[in-house]
Amino acid sequence: MQDLILNNDKKIPLIDYGVYQIPKEDTYRCVKKALEIGYRLIDTASTYLNEEEVGRAIRDSKVLRRDIFVVTKVWVSDFGEEKTKIAIEKSLNRLNIGYIDLVLLHQAYGDYYGAYRALEKFYKNGSVKSIGVSNFYTDRLLDLYMNMEIKPMVNQIECHPFFQRKEDIELMQKLNIIPMAWGPLAEGGHDIFNNEVLKEIGAKYNKSNAQVALRWNTMRNVVVIPKTVNELRMKENFTIFDFNLNDDDIEKINKLDTNKTEIIDHHNLEVIRMLNTFKYE
């Protein structure tokens, strides 16, 4: 297991376990298994509707609470200083694990200024140990960074071999903000598990396409949160630190970049309308 250091000097694991789109009835089992395998960061959100199951699995695991890093997120409909305060209190109650290691604003819409001020208050009182954002493109990330007292520690963005986000990552590195990749396996898009470039590279190291893609991102100091309900895939995704890609491998992967998303387009009117009006409860 390898870690990065946040700008508040706390450690964050490089390889993590995400529970997006995992049904409630499977979340408890999957999180317990992930912790048994060795994952130490669990990524959830209020909109995933499985915070309670995540918390129960953590409480029932044999891993000490202080060794587990828990991430959750506040949705747009809960933005605004007072509304976000209520939303975080609900997440604390649903998780029921004492404190939350990292809370993110899930999207860059609505009153994210007021929402972030609420995050700052929870950070100062110690019930939230780190704060940040998710899906913030460079302009809005800079806007928030320049105008808030406590600088974001993480920006969670779509990031994989086909949408590499080079400019975003360069900016985050300058600002000392850790990039965290959701969809690091492109949610199966671009036939990633059969991609010939990744397959050729993986054959040299006896590694799968998924392992190559995850290792490529972690070698850029990008935190990755692959999601799977399959125990063998959990173990496979976790086993990526016993090899290193060489410069030739990295150059080949870099050429896969399309510089656009095929998962969620934050510049599309209908997508933005959906994100601003979606209610999760």
matplotlib code that plots the C-alpha trace (Angstrom):
import matplotlib.pyplot as plt

x = [0.0, 1.3, 0.0, 0.1, 0.2, -2.7, -2.0, -3.0, -0.3, -2.8, -2.1, -4.5, -4.1, -3.4, -5.5, -9.1, -12.5, -15.5, -19.1, -20.9, -23.8, -23.4, -26.8, -27.5, -27.9, -24.4, -22.5, -22.0, -20.4, -18.3, -16.9, -16.0, -14.3, -12.4, -11.1, -10.1, -8.1, -6.3, -8.1, -8.0, -10.1, -13.8, -15.4, -19.2, -21.6, -25.1, -26.4, -25.2, -27.7, -25.4, -23.6, -25.3, -24.1, -20.6, -20.5, -21.8, -19.2, -16.5, -17.8, -18.0, -14.6, -11.4, -9.6, -9.1, -11.2, -8.1, -6.6, -9.6, -10.0, -13.7, -14.8, -18.4, -19.9, -22.6, -25.0, -26.0, -29.5, -27.9, -25.7, -25.9, -24.2, -27.2, -28.4, -24.9, -24.5, -27.6, -26.5, -23.1, -24.8, -27.0, -23.9, -22.2, -25.3, -25.7, -22.1, -21.9, -18.1, -17.3, -15.9, -15.4, -11.9, -12.9, -16.0, -16.3, -18.7, -20.1, -20.5, -19.5, -23.1, -25.5, -24.3, -21.0, -19.5, -21.9, -21.6, -17.8, -18.1, -20.0, -17.3, -14.8, -16.7, -16.9, -13.2, -12.4, -14.5, -12.8, -15.7, -14.4, -10.7, -10.2, -12.3, -12.4, -14.4, -15.4, -16.0, -14.5, -12.9, -9.9, -11.8, -14.2, -11.4, -9.3, -12.2, -12.9, -9.2, -8.6, -11.6, -11.8, -9.8, -9.1, -7.8, -9.4, -7.3, -8.7, -10.5, -12.2, -12.6, -13.2, -9.7, -8.5, -6.3, -8.9, -9.6, -6.3, -7.0, -3.3, -4.0, -6.3, -3.7, -0.9, -3.0, -3.8, -0.2, 0.7, -2.0, -1.0, -4.4, -4.5, -6.3, -8.6, -9.8, -13.4, -14.0, -10.3, -11.3, -13.5, -16.5, -15.7, -15.8, -13.5, -13.4, -10.7, -10.4, -9.5, -7.6, -4.6, -2.1, -2.9, -2.8, 0.6, 2.0, 0.4, 1.9, 5.4, 4.6, 2.0, -0.7, -4.2, -5.4, -7.1, -3.9, -1.9, -4.5, -4.6, -0.8, -0.4, -2.6, -1.0, 2.4, 1.1, 0.2, -3.5, -5.5, -7.8, -11.1, -12.1, -15.4, -16.2, -18.4, -16.2, -13.7, -11.1, -11.3, -10.9, -7.7, -6.5, -7.1, -5.3, -2.2, -0.6, 2.5, 4.7, 5.6, 6.4, 5.7, 8.7, 8.8, 7.9, 4.8, 3.7, 4.2, 2.0, -0.8, -0.5, -1.4, -4.8, -6.1, -9.2, -9.3, -13.0, -15.5, -17.9, -19.4, -20.8, -20.3, -20.3, -20.6, -23.9, -27.0, -29.2, -26.6, -26.2, -30.0, -30.2, -27.4, -29.0, -32.4, -31.7, -33.0, -31.6, -34.0]
y = [0.0, 3.5, 6.8, 10.5, 13.4, 15.9, 19.6, 19.2, 16.5, 13.7, 10.5, 9.3, 5.8, 5.6, 2.6, 2.7, 1.0, 2.8, 1.8, 3.9, 1.9, -1.0, -1.8, -1.5, -5.3, -5.9, -2.9, -4.4, -7.6, -5.8, -3.2, -5.9, -8.0, -4.9, -4.2, -7.8, -7.7, -4.6, -1.5, 1.3, 4.0, 3.6, 6.1, 6.7, 9.6, 10.7, 10.1, 6.5, 5.7, 3.2, 5.2, 3.2, 0.0, 1.4, 2.5, -0.9, -2.8, -0.6, -1.0, -4.8, -5.1, -6.2, -3.1, -0.2, 2.9, 5.1, 3.0, 3.5, 6.6, 7.3, 9.7, 10.9, 13.7, 16.4, 16.7, 19.9, 19.9, 20.2, 23.2, 26.4, 26.9, 25.8, 23.0, 21.6, 21.7, 19.5, 17.2, 16.6, 15.9, 13.3, 11.7, 11.6, 9.9, 7.4, 6.4, 6.3, 6.0, 9.0, 11.3, 11.5, 11.6, 13.5, 15.3, 16.6, 18.8, 16.5, 18.9, 22.5, 23.9, 25.8, 27.6, 25.8, 28.8, 28.5, 24.7, 25.0, 27.4, 24.7, 22.2, 24.6, 24.7, 20.9, 20.8, 23.3, 21.4, 18.1, 16.0, 16.1, 15.6, 16.8, 18.7, 19.1, 19.0, 16.7, 17.4, 20.9, 22.0, 24.3, 27.6, 26.8, 25.1, 28.2, 30.4, 28.4, 28.1, 31.8, 32.8, 30.3, 30.3, 26.5, 25.3, 22.2, 19.1, 16.8, 17.2, 14.0, 13.9, 11.5, 10.3, 7.3, 6.4, 7.8, 11.0, 11.8, 15.4, 16.5, 20.2, 19.6, 17.5, 20.0, 22.7, 20.6, 19.8, 23.5, 24.2, 21.1, 19.5, 15.8, 14.5, 11.5, 9.5, 8.3, 5.9, 5.0, 2.1, 4.3, 2.4, -0.3, 2.1, 2.0, -1.7, -1.0, -4.6, -5.8, -2.8, -4.0, -1.3, -2.1, -5.8, -5.6, -3.7, -6.0, -9.1, -7.9, -7.7, -10.5, -8.0, -7.3, -4.3, -3.0, -3.3, -1.5, 1.4, 1.7, 1.6, 4.3, 6.7, 6.0, 6.6, 10.1, 10.4, 10.2, 8.4, 5.7, 4.3, 1.3, -0.3, -4.0, -6.5, -9.4, -10.5, -11.7, -8.3, -6.6, -8.5, -7.9, -4.1, -3.9, -5.7, -2.9, -1.8, -4.8, -3.4, -0.1, 1.1, 2.3, 5.5, 3.6, 2.1, 5.5, 7.1, 4.4, 5.0, 8.7, 8.4, 6.8, 10.1, 11.4, 14.5, 14.2, 12.3, 9.6, 9.1, 12.5, 15.7, 18.7, 21.1, 19.6, 21.6, 18.6, 17.1, 20.3, 20.7, 17.1, 17.7, 20.8, 19.3, 15.7, 14.8, 11.6, 11.1]
z = [0.0, -0.9, 0.3, -0.7, 1.7, 1.7, 2.2, 5.9, 6.3, 6.5, 4.5, 1.8, 0.2, -3.5, -4.3, -2.8, -3.0, -4.4, -3.8, -6.5, -7.9, -5.5, -4.1, -0.4, -0.1, -1.5, 0.1, 3.5, 2.2, -0.4, 2.0, 4.6, 1.9, 0.6, 4.1, 4.5, 1.3, 2.4, 1.1, 3.6, 1.9, 1.2, -1.1, -0.8, -1.2, 0.1, -3.4, -3.4, -0.7, 1.0, 3.7, 6.5, 5.0, 4.6, 8.3, 9.5, 7.6, 9.0, 12.6, 12.1, 10.5, 12.3, 11.1, 13.6, 12.8, 12.8, 10.0, 7.6, 5.5, 4.7, 1.9, 1.4, -0.7, -0.4, -3.3, -5.1, -3.7, -0.2, -1.1, 0.9, 4.3, 6.5, 4.1, 3.8, 7.6, 7.9, 5.1, 6.8, 10.1, 8.4, 6.8, 10.2, 11.6, 8.8, 8.8, 12.6, 12.7, 14.9, 12.2, 8.4, 7.0, 3.8, 2.7, -0.9, -2.7, -5.3, -8.2, -9.1, -9.3, -7.0, -3.9, -3.6, -1.8, 1.0, 1.0, 1.3, 4.2, 6.0, 5.2, 6.7, 10.0, 10.3, 9.5, 12.3, 14.9, 14.0, 13.0, 9.4, 9.0, 5.4, 2.8, -0.9, -4.1, -6.9, -10.6, -10.4, -13.7, -13.6, -13.6, -10.7, -8.8, -9.0, -8.1, -4.9, -4.1, -4.3, -2.2, 0.6, 3.9, 3.9, 0.6, -0.9, -0.2, -3.0, -6.3, -7.5, -11.3, -14.1, -15.1, -17.1, -20.1, -22.5, -20.7, -19.0, -17.6, -18.0, -17.6, -14.6, -12.9, -13.6, -12.0, -8.9, -8.5, -8.5, -5.9, -3.8, -4.3, -4.7, -7.8, -7.2, -10.2, -10.3, -13.2, -13.4, -15.6, -17.8, -16.4, -19.0, -21.9, -25.0, -24.5, -21.9, -20.7, -24.2, -25.4, -27.3, -26.1, -22.5, -23.2, -24.8, -21.9, -19.3, -21.0, -20.1, -16.4, -16.2, -15.4, -16.6, -18.6, -15.4, -13.4, -16.1, -16.3, -12.5, -12.1, -14.9, -12.9, -9.5, -11.0, -11.8, -8.1, -8.9, -6.3, -7.9, -6.7, -8.8, -8.1, -8.3, -6.5, -7.6, -4.9, -7.5, -9.2, -5.8, -5.2, -8.8, -8.6, -5.2, -6.5, -8.6, -6.6, -7.5, -10.9, -12.6, -16.1, -18.1, -20.2, -23.4, -21.7, -20.4, -23.8, -25.4, -22.8, -23.2, -26.9, -25.9, -24.7, -26.5, -24.3, -23.8, -21.7, -22.9, -19.4, -18.2, -20.1, -17.8, -20.7, -21.9, -21.1, -20.4, -18.2, -16.2, -15.9, -14.5, -12.0, -10.7, -10.3, -9.3, -5.8, -4.2, -1.4]

ax = plt.figure().add_subplot(projection="3d")
ax.plot(x, y, z, "-o")
ax.set_aspect("equal")
plt.show()
